[in-house]
Amino acid sequence: MEKQPRLMLYSFQKKWINGIDRVAYVGRKVGEEKNAFFQQADIFILPTMNECFPLVILEAMEYKLPVISTNEGGIPDMVKDGENGLIFEKQNPYSLADCIAKLLDDEELRVKMGNAGYDKFCREFTLQQFEHRMLDILSQNLPQKEKEN
């Protein structure tokens, strides 16, 4: 029997697709429980309308999950539509459904986007990358004390 993809939804209702329980609302999870859900999921969906920079997307990318979300706040800096996830139109359930169907139907695309998201996470969003960028910003913008001889 073919493995059915599992989705992790942050704030969604449980749905039945073709008689198979494939979409689950998991609500707020923390710690090991959250990690277990990320490990079980095949797709991460955050259907938000008012987020600035949701760290949960970065966490999903770290677990190599393709992300489906909206073009809200800093999300486009994390999720590049068609590369490491899909962006859907806010308040448009048909747009969201199209994105879900596209990834449910294409395991190769899910894996490709998940790997691209993980690569982007490692390149741009690790603590080491954050610290490096912060030092660059500070060194470029703080006055340098001249050397005294």
Secondary structure, DSSP 8 states (H G I E B T S, - for coil): ------EEESS---EEETTEEEEEE-----HHHHHHHHHH-SEEEE--SS-SS-HHHHHHHHTT--EEEES-TTHHHH--BTTTEEEE-TT-HHHHHHHHHHHHT-HHHHHHHHHHHHHHHHHHSSHHHHHHHHHHHHHHHS-------
